[in-house]
């Protein structure tokens, strides 16, 4: 059972100083205190939920110098269950022949750097194929008493009712079918990671052991360019220095930011540290995992997402979705948060808490993004974070600057979707003059289907397709388009990121729909063009009846980044010439 009953007890030692604790097994605690040199365990309460036991313990400790308050609090508790008279206190007898210290030590290794519900502890033990002779709850309590880990209610009621695993305060009242408690608080925010309730214990264990330097070979797929080297050195310097804990690595789409961050990863791994590469999206985990494995062939890597078979390994290098970070506690010396502005991480306090908590107290956090949030940029302006900027793409060419075109577009929702002449011209020019593929972005599923069907009729069913998140064939169509099997693909923002096609032009229809096409989204979409050296001048069109503020800002920011790129290229050339002269 994962909903354990807890008892509050008073420990009285030779000094007669009362101390209060809660435990799922009073006899185990009596054995522990006997090992520590004595002390009498006297149970004060009937079995409680861990949240109730925790709250009562805090109240008793707050009144430790007022014995009458102890009596009042205990009497009130017994009265709540219909017993007006408190049973006489009796000393609890220790367990006979307790020898679980070594097993607790083995369990401690499993839990290092983790924060887990009891059910997850069971899963972690099973994954390691460990078998213990003592109940897990007893071994965990022993580690708690020995101050090796924290044991708290997953949903606590004091000082403020909240989920300690994810930080959620909007909790749901319920009853518990497992333990029969009629009134518990349940967290739905992190429920897909396991049910956090006020009757369920949560165990948090910081990383144990000291860092041991190791030999780390970093094999990049290609040598870094001069601007990339400067950015990589800046990230390494950030990891070494103590002034800032946070760094914004602002790299334009196609700058090769993953490879640029690898020397910093190598530096931390070589010092014996652990690195978490976190991203909001599972597809990025599956795409980056083999690249990181190839870059660090001598380092074991864990790829964690909802469908991963192994979830509780202790590899030095971990790539995971930000949801999986919720199970880590003070575990990593470096966390790289990739695509910080992407859904579902953006504006999600739960995932932000998870990433921050996964860091060790002296750990470093690098935000990797092509479109930093205003909050991140404000942190830099206030001196709360360092910034490293890489505004130049790996091939040295500037970002394609979108062209904004005013055009009357069919109203969304109408039965037919007539193709505007300008769109037809852009498609024809892209296919015939530029000899490239075309990605057409629309703001809704309905429009993806309407525009896609219209283009299939006009240009031929073998020439065009459409996809969206609800399309069961989306993965097949995406793979076919990426393989060059057809030239035109209509899509929602499903393909906003993680798209690299050698020759592609971009069209954004209804680009003035600001609720979907924000400035960062428009910049990300524009970043799909011009990524290959063979066609670095890919074209980007924003089509709308009236240009929005977001469209203008996206174009302006891309122009500013191109200006900064020219300055970086000049600086890198000067730095390279110095090395040649020396």
N, C-alpha and C positions, 0 to 999 in steps of 0.2 A: 504493500500500500504506500502511495506517495504522499498522502495526507497524514502526517504523523501526529499523534497526541503528544503534548509537551506538559511537563510539570514545572512549577516554580518552586525552588527550594532555598532554604537559608543555610549557609555554611558558617559554622561557628568554630573558630580555631582557638588555640591557647590564649590568644590575645583578647578573646571574647568580642572581637570586632566582627559584626555581622556582614556577610556578603551575600548577594542574591544572584541566582543563575536560573536558566531554564534548560531543560534536558528532555529527550525522548526516553531516557533510561536512567532513573535516579541511582540504581545500583551501580551502573557503570561509572557515574560521577563519583560515587562513594569510593570505588576502587581507585580512581585517578587521584583523588585527594589523599587517600591513604598512601599511595606511592610518593606523593609530594611531602609527606611528613605529618600527616594527620589532619584533622578537621572533621566535624560532625555534620552530616547532611540530614536536614529535616525538611520533609516535603510540606509545603504550605497550602497547596491547591489541589483540586480535582484535575483530571486531564483537561487541557485547554488546546485551542488552536495555537499555532506558533505566534500568530499576530497578537492574540490575547496575552499569551505568556510574555512576549516581548514588551508589550505596553505596561503590564503589571510590574515587570522587573524594573523598567525605567522609573515608574512611580515610586517603587520601594527604594531604589537607590537615591532618588531625589530627596527622600525623607529618612535617610539612613541614620540621622542623629535624633530622630523623633520616634521612639518606640510605639507611642500611642497611634501614630499614623499607620504603622504596620498593622496593628490590630484592626483598625477601622477598615483599611483597604481589604484585608483578608476576609473580614466578616461580611462586607458588602458583596464580595465575590461569591461566597458560599450562599448568601441569601438569594442571589440571582438564580441559583439552581434549586431553590426551594428548601435549603437546609439552613435553619436559623442558628444552629449551634456549630461552631467550628470544631472538628474532631481534634482530639489531643495530638500534639506533635510527637512523633516517634523517630528515633534515629534509624536511617536506612542502612541495611547491612550491605557491605561490598560484595561484588560478584566473586565467587570462589574460583581461584585459579585463572584469573584474567591474564592472558598472554598475547594480547592483540597489538602490542606496540609495533612489532615488525611489519605486520600486515598494514597497519595505519601508515607506516613509512612508505610502503609500496603504493598505497592509494594516493598519498601525497604527491608522488611523482606524476601520476595520471592527471591530477587536478591542477598541476602547475600552470599558472597563467590563464586560468579558466574561471568563469562564473556560470554555474549550472544548477538547474533544478535536480531534485533527487532522481527523477526518471532519466535525465540526461547523464547523471553520474553512472547509473546502471548501464546505459548504452555505451559510455566511454570504457567502462570496465569490460563489458562484453566484447567491444571492438579490439581491446588488447588481449583478449582471451585469458583474463585473469580469474582465478577462483579463490575466494576468501572463505575461511571457516567461520568468521564472525559476521554478523549482519552489517551491511554497509552503513546503516544509520548509526550503529555503535562506533564504527571506525571513524566516521565523519565527526561524531560528537567528541571523540578522543582528540582529533586534530584541532577541533574548535577550542577545547579546554587547554590544549597545548599551544594555543595562539598561532597555529599554522594556517588557519583559514577562518573566515567569518561565516557565521550561520545566522541568517536573518529570515524573516517572513518574506516570501516573494512579493506579496502585497502587504505593506506595513500600514498601521493605523496611527502611529505617532512618529514625529510630531505633526506630520500631515499625511493623510491617506494618499498613498501613491504606489505605483509598481516600481520596486527597486531594480528590476531587470531593465526596464525600458524608459522609466521616468514618467509614464502616463499617469495623469491625475483624474482623468475622466473614466471612472471605473463603474462596473455594473454590479448591483446587488444580486445575489443568487443563493441557491442552496447547493450543497456538495453531495452528489450521489455516491461518491467514494467513501467519505468518512461519516456522512449523515448529518453534518452540521447544517442547521436550518438557515443560518445567516453568514454568508461569506462574501468577500469582495473579489471580483474576477476582472482581470485585464484582458481586453479583446485586442488591444493594439499589437501585442506580440504573441497572440494566441496561436498563430501558424508555426511558431517555434517551440510550442509546448505550453500547456496551460499554467499561467501564473495566477495563484489564488492566495488569499490570506491564511489558508490552512496548509500551505505547501512551503517547505523550507527551501531557501536559496543559498548556495554555498559559493563563496568567492575566495579564490586562492591566488595570491600574487606569484609571479615567477620565482622559482627557487634556484639556488646555485649561482655561481659566479661565471662571468663570461670567460671562455677559453679561446684565445686566438686560433684561427684556422687558416689554411692555405685556400684561397679562392681564385679560381681562374675565370675571368670574364671574357667571353668570346662574342664580340659584336658582329652582326652580319656584314657590316661594312665599316671602314674607317670613318670617324666623325669628321665633319667639315670644320673649318676654323671657327665659325660662329657657334657650332654645336660644342666644340671643345671648351670655349669660354663659358658657355652656360653650364656644362658638366662640372667644370672646375668651381664655379660659383655654388653649385649644389653641394659639392664635397666640402667646400669651406663652411657652408651653413651647417652641415652635419657636425663639423668639428667644433664650431664656436659655441659659446654659451649665452650670447646676448639674446637671441630669439629662439623660441620653441617652435614657431610656425613659419613656413615659407610658402609664398604663392609663386608657383612656376607657371608663368603665362607664356604659352607657346602656341603659335598660330596653327591652324589645321594643316597637317602635312609637314610639320617642322621636324618630325622624328623624335618627339618628346619621350617616348618610351625608352629608346636607346640612349638618349641623353641622360636620363635618370639612372641608368644602370651602373655607372661608376660609383655613384653615391651608395647604391645598394651593395656593391662589392666592398666598399669601404666599411660599412657596418657589419657585414657578414664576416669579413676578415678579422674584425676586432672581437668576434665571438658573439655578436648580437643577433637578434631575430628581426625579420622584416615582414611587414604585412603590406601587400599591394591590394588595396580595396577599390571596388568599383560598384556603382549601383546596379549594373546590368550583367545578367548571367552570360550573355553572348560574348561580352568582353572578357570574362573569366576564361571561357573555353577557347577564345582566340589568342589570348595572351599567354596562357599556361605553357603551350609548346615553345613559344618564343623565349620565355624566361628559362625554361628547362634547357634549351639550346645555348642560351647565354651563360648559364651557370651549371655546366654538366656535372660538376663534382658536389653540388649541393642538393639535398633532397627537398622536394617541393610538394606542397599540398594544394590542390585546387578545390575550393569549398563553395558549393552552392546547394540549392534545395534538393537536387537529385544526386548529389555526390554519394558514393558508396562509403567512403571513409570520411569521418567528420571530426575525429578527436585525436589526430596525430599531433606530434610536437615538432614538426619539421622547422628548420631555421628560416625557410622562405615559404610564405603562404600567400596565395592569391585567392581572394574571396569576394563574394558579394558583400555589400555593406550590411545586409541582414545577418550574415553569418558572424560579423564582428560582434554581435550582441553576446556571443558565448565566450569572449575573451576578456581577461581582467589583468591589467598591468603586465602585459605579455611581450610587447614589442619595443625595440629600441628605435625603430623607424617605421612610420606608417606613411605610405604614399596613397593619397586618395585621388584616384583617376576619375575625371569627368565629374567634378564636385557639383556642377550645375545641372546634372542630368537627373531625371526622374528615375527612381523614387527618392533619391537622397535629398534633393533640393527641397527646402522648406519642411523637412521631416526631423523634428527634434529628437525622436527616438533613435534614428540612425546616427545623428550627430553625437549623441551621448555615447552610443556604442563605439564609435570610432575613437572618441576622446578617451574613453575608459580602457580601450585596448592598449593604449600607450603606457609605457612605464613612466614613473614620475619625472625622470630626466630624459625621456624620449623626445624624438623630433617628428614633426608632422609636415609633410609636403603636399600642398594642394596642386594637382596637375590639371590644367584646363586651358582651352582656347578662348573661352568666354567667361571670365571671372564674374562672380556676382558683385553687386554694389557693396555688400557687406564685407567681402574679402578685400576689395580695393580700399574701403574705408579703414580696415585694420592696418593696411600698409601705410596709408596717409598718417595715421595716428602713431606710427612707430611700433605697433603691436605685432607686426609681422615683417619679415624680409620679403623682397620681391626679386625674382630672377626672370628676365624677359628674353624670349627667343622669337622675334618677329619675322624671321627669315626661314623660308622653306628649305628643305634639305638640298634641293636642286638649285637653289640660289635665285629663282625667279620670284617676282612679286605675286601676291594674291590677286586673282581675277577680281576686278572691281565690278559689282553688279550694275546693270543698266536698268533704270526704272522707267517703265513705259505705262502711260495712261491708256487704258483700253476699256471699252464697254464689254463686260462679261455677262453671260447669261445668269439670270438670278438663280441662286441655289434653291433646289426644291422643285423647279418647274419640270414638267414631264420630259421634254426633249432638251438636249444640250447641243445647240448649234456651235460649230467650231468657229471662233473668231478668226478673221483673215490674218491678223498679225501672228497668232499662234501657228496657223498653218504655214506661214512664211518662215517662221523660226524653225519649225520642224523640218521643212524641206531643205533649208540652208544647212542645218546641222547634219542631216543625213547625206546630202549630195555634195556640198561644198567643203564641210569640215570633216566628213567621213568619220563621224563619231556617233556614239549613242546619246540618248536624251533621257534625263530624269525629270519628270514633271510632278511637282508637289502641289497638293491641294489640302484644304483645311478640314475635310470631313470624310468619313467612310462613304456617305451617299455620293459625294462629288467624285471620289475615286472611282466608284462604279460607273457613274454617268459619263465622266470624261473618258474613262478607259473604253467603255462600249462605243462611244462616238468615234474615237480614234481607230478602233478595230474595224468599224464599218467603213471609215473614210480611207484609211491607209492599208487595210487588209488585216485579217485575223492573225496572220503570222508575223505581223510587224509590231503589234502593240499588246500590252497586258497591263493589268492593274493589281495592286496588292494593298492590304490593310491588315490590322491586327486580328480581325475576325475571319479573315480568309484562310480556310483550312489548307489551301495550296500555296500559302505565302512563301514557305521555305523553298519549295520546288521552283516557283516562278523566280524568286530572288536568285537562286543558284543558276538558273538558265540565263537570266539577264547578265549576271556577272561573267558567265562563260561566253557572252557575246552571241547567244543564239537568236536574239531578236533585239531591235534597236530602241524601242520606246517603252518606258515603264512609268505608269502613273502610280503615285504612292502618297500616303499620308506622311506625317512626321515619323512614321515607323522607321524610315531610312534616313532620319536626321543625322545619325552618327554611324561610325564604323563602316563606311562605304568608301572603297578605293577602287576606281575603275580607270584604266589607262587613258581612254579618250571618251570624255563625257561632257556634254553641256547641260546646264540646269535652267529650268523654268519654274518659277513659283507663281501659281495662279491664285488670285484673290489674296495677294500678298499683304493687303491692307487689313486682313482679319487679325487684328493685334492680339486677340485672346489666344490664338494659336501661334501666329507668327510674331513672336516677340523679337526684340533686337538680337538676343543670343541665339535664338533658333534660326533666324535669317542668316546670321553669320556662320553658324554651323552648316547650314544647307549650302551656302556659297562655298564653304570650304571643301565640298565634295569635288569641285572642279579644279583642274590644273594641278593635280597631285603628282602626275607622272612627268618625268623629264621629257618624254617623247611628245607630250601635248600640255605644256605648262600654262598655256594661254586659254584654257577652257573658258567658255562664255557663260555668264549668269544673267538671267533676266527676272526682274520683279515686275509682274503684270498686275495692275490694279486700276480701279476707276479713279481713285484719288490716292496719291502717295501718302502713307501714314508717317507719323513721327518715328515709329520703330524702323521703317524702311530707310528713312533719311539717316537715322543714327547708325544703322548697320553699315551703310555705304561710307559714312564719315569715319567710323572706327576702322574699317578696312583700309581706307586711304591713309589714316594716321599710322596704322601698323606698317604699311608699305614704306612710308617715310622713315619710320624707325628702322625698318629692315635695311634701307640704304645706308643709314648711319652705322648700323652694326657691321655691315659688309665692309665698310671703309675701315672701321676700327680693327676688325679681324685681319684685314689685309696688312695694316700697319704692324700689328703684332706678329704676323707671319714673317714680314720683311725683317723685323728685328732679329728673329731666330736665324734667318738666313745669313744676315750680316755677322752675327756672333759665331 
